[in-house]
Amino acid sequence: MTPEEKEVLRDAVDKKRRDEPFESSLARQVKNHGLTYDDYIHLVSDVRDVAKQKEIGVEEAARQLSS
């Protein structure tokens, strides 16, 4: 995972609104960072894979991937 992708994940977790799904926050940050829809699909897929593998939530998976 590139440093820019890690930054996008970190921003998505940090700037997530209270009643907003993580995926919406991620989509907003992908757009803000000038990335593409394909980048979004790649990131959300990686996050969901880690979440499923470790049996944790997607936000926690994003935190782990961004560190």
N, C-alpha and C positions, 0 to 999 in steps of 0.2 A: 504494500500500500504506500502510495506516494505521500510526502509531507503535506501537499495541498489537500489530498483526500482526507488525511487525518485531521487537518484544520477544519474542513467542512463538517466532518462528523462531530468534532468538539463544539463547533458553533451551533450545530443543530441541537445538541443536548443542552448547551448553555442558554440558548435563546428560544427554547421551546415554550410556547404559551401554555397556560395552565390546563385548559380543556382541549388541547390540540393533540392529535395523533403524532407520534414521532415521525412518521413518513411525510406528513405535511411540512413539518419543520425542516426535515432534510431536503425536501423539494425546494423550499424557499431558499435555503442556504446554497444549494447547488446553483440556483439561478443567480443569487447574489455574487457568487464567486465566478460566474461566467462559464460554468461547465454545461455539458449537454445532457439531454434526456438519457442517452446511453450511459453516461457517467452515473446518473441517478440510479438507473437499473442495476449497474454494477455494484454500487455502494449498498443499496438496500438489500441486494442478494447476499452480499458478504455479511452484513449485519444479521440478517435472518438466519443464515447458516450457522453463525457463531451462537446466536441465541438458542437455536434448536439443539445444537451439539452440547452446549453447556447447561441447557435447561434453565435459562435466565431470560429476562425481558429484553426487548430490543434496545431500550435506552441503556441498560447496563452493558449489553454487547457492544454498542457504539462507543461507550466510555472506554471499554477495554481495548477496542480496536484503535482508538484515537491516541492512546498513551504510548 
